[in-house]
């Protein structure tokens, strides 16, 4: 979504509206598993300016605030609208929709892998990728019920907001994978949809604190250790996605869970495969569109 139309700058009103739409898209990326608000911000051409602003708030403060006001408004709209859809989806058919979201991760893997190797790929990068994949996978598997039965409270919601903030700072990271694993994703969506400020306020606090705390650090690390950082993130994304199957999806095939969905084992399995394939195809096509957008160096 380029801010230039046929080589001419749009009027201030049109430009404001364009930034609003970009905010809506990025807002959806904040809570859509498999995607990342940071990735969408990069695609839409606002990530560079955002990181520069957050890493040095005093520089061009008023100008940047005015620029990002429509983006923030659009982001809020996108989050609320998609939360309504998520709340409807995460009922008795949660496993099927989770497979759809994990498909989003699978489809973006080729693009993320290519991005990670933009500055070359050494044996050390691959080792970091494998170790981070194994680490988060084993942590989530052996964490078992201790992690998956997290009871929401103000501190937990603040930590969830911080995770979402990382999705902005670190392109390619999808915090929603972890929120699904912890059993918080559908509860968060419901809280946002219902305008439950006991959920929304700590989410915002955690989000803002995380973004402000790590923007400068992220800028430094990606500039100094680009390849290592991206392969570490790639491993975290893949490992967390794989761990969702045995911890969240497979239990949905238990007889009592199947009875609640009124589906046979074969039909439930078939729907999971179909939803996974659809998610993979959608995100793969999306990543192909992403590759058509020329990017400047972010850091």
C-alpha positions as CSV (number, residue, x, y, z in Angstrom):
1,X,0.0,0.0,0.0
2,X,2.2,2.7,-1.2
3,X,1.7,6.3,0.0
4,X,2.4,7.6,-3.5
5,X,-0.2,7.3,-6.2
6,X,1.2,7.5,-9.8
7,X,4.2,9.4,-8.6
8,X,2.1,12.1,-6.9
9,X,1.7,12.7,-3.1
10,X,-1.8,12.1,-1.9
11,X,-3.7,14.9,-0.2
12,X,-3.4,15.2,3.6
13,X,-6.9,13.6,4.1
14,X,-6.1,10.7,1.8
15,X,-2.7,10.2,3.3
16,X,-4.3,10.1,6.8
17,X,-6.8,7.6,5.7
18,X,-4.1,5.4,4.1
19,X,-2.2,5.4,7.4
20,X,-5.5,4.5,9.2
21,X,-5.9,1.4,6.8
22,X,-2.3,0.4,7.4
23,X,-3.0,0.6,11.2
24,X,-6.0,-1.7,10.8
25,X,-3.9,-4.3,8.9
26,X,-1.1,-4.1,11.4
27,X,-3.6,-4.4,14.3
28,X,-5.0,-7.6,12.8
29,X,-1.4,-8.9,12.6
30,X,-0.9,-8.3,16.3
31,X,-3.3,-11.1,17.3
32,X,-3.5,-13.3,14.2
33,X,-1.4,-16.4,14.8
34,X,1.2,-17.0,12.2
35,X,1.5,-13.4,11.3
36,X,3.3,-10.5,13.0
37,X,2.5,-6.9,13.5
38,X,6.2,-6.2,12.8
39,X,6.2,-8.1,9.5
40,X,3.1,-6.2,8.3
41,X,4.6,-2.9,9.4
42,X,7.6,-3.7,7.3
43,X,5.5,-4.5,4.3
44,X,3.4,-1.4,4.6
45,X,6.5,0.8,4.9
46,X,6.0,2.1,8.5
47,X,8.3,-0.2,10.5
48,X,11.5,1.8,9.8
49,X,10.0,5.1,11.0
50,X,8.4,3.4,14.0
51,X,11.7,1.8,15.2
52,X,13.6,5.1,14.7
53,X,10.9,7.0,16.7
54,X,10.7,4.4,19.5
55,X,14.5,4.2,19.8
56,X,14.8,8.0,20.1
57,X,11.5,9.5,21.3
58,X,12.8,13.1,21.6
59,X,13.8,13.3,17.9
60,X,10.9,14.8,15.8
61,X,8.5,13.9,18.6
62,X,5.5,16.0,17.6
63,X,5.9,15.2,13.9
64,X,6.1,11.4,14.6
65,X,3.1,11.5,17.0
66,X,1.0,13.2,14.4
67,X,2.1,10.7,11.8
68,X,1.2,7.7,14.0
69,X,-2.1,8.9,15.4
70,X,-4.1,7.4,12.5
71,X,-2.0,4.2,12.6
72,X,-2.8,3.8,16.3
73,X,-6.5,4.4,15.7
74,X,-6.5,1.9,12.9
75,X,-4.6,-0.6,14.9
76,X,-7.2,-0.4,17.7
77,X,-10.0,-0.9,15.1
78,X,-8.2,-3.9,13.6
79,X,-7.7,-5.6,17.0
80,X,-11.3,-5.2,18.1
81,X,-12.8,-6.3,14.7
82,X,-10.6,-9.4,14.6
83,X,-11.2,-10.2,18.2
84,X,-14.9,-10.5,17.5
85,X,-14.1,-13.1,14.8
86,X,-11.7,-15.0,17.1
87,X,-14.3,-15.1,19.9
88,X,-16.8,-16.8,17.5
89,X,-14.2,-19.2,16.1
90,X,-12.7,-20.5,19.4
91,X,-15.7,-22.5,20.5
92,X,-16.1,-26.2,20.2
93,X,-14.1,-26.2,17.0
94,X,-11.0,-24.6,18.5
95,X,-8.7,-27.4,17.2
96,X,-9.8,-26.8,13.6
97,X,-9.2,-23.1,13.8
98,X,-5.8,-23.6,15.6
99,X,-4.8,-25.8,12.6
100,X,-5.8,-22.9,10.3
101,X,-3.5,-20.5,12.3
102,X,-0.6,-23.0,12.4
103,X,-1.0,-23.2,8.6
104,X,-0.4,-19.5,8.5
105,X,3.0,-20.2,10.2
106,X,3.9,-23.0,7.8
107,X,3.1,-20.9,4.7
108,X,5.3,-18.0,5.8
109,X,8.3,-20.3,6.6
110,X,9.9,-20.1,3.1
111,X,9.8,-16.3,3.2
112,X,11.1,-16.0,6.8
113,X,13.9,-18.5,6.0
114,X,14.9,-16.4,3.0
115,X,14.8,-13.2,5.0
116,X,16.9,-14.8,7.7
117,X,19.6,-15.6,5.1
118,X,19.6,-12.3,3.4
119,X,23.2,-11.6,4.7
120,X,24.4,-15.1,4.3
121,X,23.9,-18.3,6.4
122,X,26.7,-20.0,8.3
123,X,26.8,-23.2,10.3
124,X,26.5,-21.1,13.4
125,X,23.2,-19.6,12.2
126,X,21.8,-23.1,11.5
127,X,23.0,-24.3,14.9
128,X,21.2,-21.4,16.6
129,X,18.1,-22.2,14.5
130,X,18.1,-25.9,15.5
131,X,18.9,-25.2,19.2
132,X,16.2,-22.5,19.6
133,X,13.6,-24.8,17.8
134,X,14.5,-27.7,20.1
135,X,14.6,-25.5,23.2
136,X,11.2,-23.9,22.9
137,X,9.6,-27.2,21.7
138,X,10.9,-29.2,24.6
139,X,10.1,-26.4,27.1
140,X,6.5,-26.3,25.9
141,X,6.1,-30.1,25.8
142,X,7.5,-30.8,29.2
143,X,6.0,-27.7,30.7
144,X,2.8,-29.6,30.4
145,X,-0.1,-28.6,32.6
146,X,2.0,-26.3,34.7
147,X,2.1,-23.9,31.7
148,X,-1.1,-24.7,29.8
149,X,-3.4,-24.1,32.8
150,X,-2.3,-20.5,33.3
151,X,-5.0,-18.5,35.2
152,X,-5.4,-15.0,33.8
153,X,-4.8,-12.1,36.1
154,X,-3.4,-8.6,35.8
155,X,0.2,-9.7,35.8
156,X,-0.5,-12.4,33.2
157,X,-2.3,-10.0,30.9
158,X,0.6,-7.5,31.3
159,X,3.0,-10.3,30.3
160,X,0.7,-11.1,27.3
161,X,0.8,-7.5,26.2
162,X,4.6,-7.6,26.4
163,X,4.6,-10.6,24.1
164,X,2.5,-8.8,21.6
165,X,4.9,-5.9,21.9
166,X,7.7,-8.2,20.9
167,X,5.7,-9.0,17.8
168,X,6.1,-5.4,16.8
169,X,9.7,-5.0,17.7
170,X,10.8,-8.3,16.2
171,X,9.5,-8.9,12.6
172,X,8.4,-12.5,12.0
173,X,7.7,-13.3,15.6
174,X,4.1,-14.3,16.2
175,X,3.3,-14.1,20.0
176,X,-0.2,-15.5,19.4
177,X,1.4,-19.0,19.2
178,X,2.4,-18.7,22.8
179,X,-0.9,-17.3,23.9
180,X,-2.7,-20.2,22.3
181,X,-0.4,-22.6,24.1
182,X,-1.0,-20.9,27.5
183,X,-4.8,-21.0,26.8
184,X,-5.0,-17.2,26.9
185,X,-5.6,-16.5,23.2
186,X,-9.4,-16.9,23.2
187,X,-9.8,-15.3,26.6
188,X,-7.8,-12.3,25.4
189,X,-10.0,-12.0,22.3
190,X,-13.2,-12.2,24.3
191,X,-11.9,-9.6,26.8
192,X,-11.1,-7.2,23.9
193,X,-14.4,-7.8,22.2
194,X,-16.3,-7.1,25.4
195,X,-14.2,-4.0,26.2
196,X,-13.1,-5.6,29.5
197,X,-10.7,-3.1,30.9
198,X,-9.3,-5.6,33.4
199,X,-7.9,-7.3,30.3
200,X,-7.3,-4.3,28.0
201,X,-5.5,-2.0,30.4
202,X,-2.8,-4.5,31.6
203,X,-2.3,-5.6,28.0
204,X,-1.7,-2.0,27.0
205,X,0.7,-1.4,29.9
206,X,2.7,-4.5,29.1
207,X,2.7,-3.7,25.4
208,X,3.9,-0.1,25.8
209,X,6.6,-1.0,28.4
210,X,8.0,-3.8,26.2
211,X,8.1,-1.7,23.1
212,X,9.8,1.3,24.8
213,X,12.2,-1.0,26.7
214,X,13.3,-3.1,23.7
215,X,13.1,-0.8,20.7
216,X,16.6,0.5,21.0
217,X,18.0,-2.9,22.0
218,X,16.3,-4.5,19.0
219,X,17.7,-1.9,16.6
220,X,21.2,-2.6,18.0
221,X,21.0,-6.4,17.9
222,X,19.6,-6.6,14.4
223,X,22.2,-4.2,13.1
224,X,25.1,-6.1,14.8
225,X,23.8,-9.7,14.7
226,X,21.2,-9.7,11.9
227,X,21.6,-13.3,10.8
228,X,21.9,-14.8,14.3
229,X,18.9,-12.9,15.6
230,X,16.7,-13.9,12.6
231,X,17.6,-17.6,12.9
232,X,16.9,-17.6,16.6
233,X,13.5,-16.0,16.0
234,X,12.8,-18.5,13.2
235,X,13.6,-21.4,15.5
236,X,11.3,-20.0,18.2
237,X,8.4,-19.6,15.7
238,X,8.8,-23.1,14.3
239,X,9.4,-24.8,17.7
240,X,6.4,-23.1,19.4
241,X,4.1,-23.9,16.4
242,X,5.1,-27.6,16.5
243,X,4.5,-27.8,20.2
244,X,0.9,-26.7,19.8
245,X,0.0,-30.0,18.1
246,X,0.7,-32.4,20.9
247,X,-0.3,-30.0,23.7
248,X,-3.5,-28.3,22.2
249,X,-4.6,-30.0,19.0
250,X,-4.2,-33.7,19.7
251,X,-6.2,-33.6,23.0
252,X,-9.2,-32.4,21.0
253,X,-9.5,-35.8,19.4
254,X,-10.3,-37.4,22.8
255,X,-13.8,-39.0,22.8
256,X,-15.4,-36.5,25.1
257,X,-14.1,-33.6,23.0
258,X,-15.3,-35.2,19.8
259,X,-18.7,-35.7,21.4
260,X,-18.9,-31.9,22.1
261,X,-18.2,-31.1,18.4
262,X,-20.5,-33.9,17.1
263,X,-17.8,-34.9,14.7
264,X,-16.3,-38.3,14.1
265,X,-12.6,-38.8,14.5
266,X,-12.2,-39.1,10.7
267,X,-14.2,-35.9,10.0
268,X,-12.4,-33.9,12.7
269,X,-9.0,-35.0,11.4
270,X,-10.1,-34.2,7.8
271,X,-11.2,-30.7,8.8
272,X,-7.9,-30.1,10.7
273,X,-6.0,-31.1,7.6
274,X,-8.1,-28.9,5.3
275,X,-7.9,-25.9,7.6
276,X,-4.1,-26.3,7.9
277,X,-3.8,-26.5,4.1
278,X,-6.0,-23.4,3.6
279,X,-3.9,-21.4,6.2
280,X,-0.7,-22.5,4.6
281,X,-1.9,-21.5,1.1
282,X,-3.1,-18.1,2.2
283,X,0.0,-17.2,4.1
284,X,2.3,-18.5,1.3
285,X,0.5,-16.3,-1.2
286,X,0.7,-13.4,1.2
287,X,4.4,-13.9,1.6
288,X,4.8,-13.8,-2.2
289,X,3.1,-10.5,-2.2
290,X,5.4,-9.3,0.5
291,X,8.4,-10.2,-1.5
292,X,7.3,-7.7,-4.3
293,X,7.7,-4.8,-1.9
294,X,11.2,-3.3,-2.1
295,X,12.6,-2.7,1.4
296,X,15.3,-0.4,2.6
297,X,17.6,-1.6,5.3
298,X,15.7,-1.2,8.6
299,X,18.6,-0.7,10.9
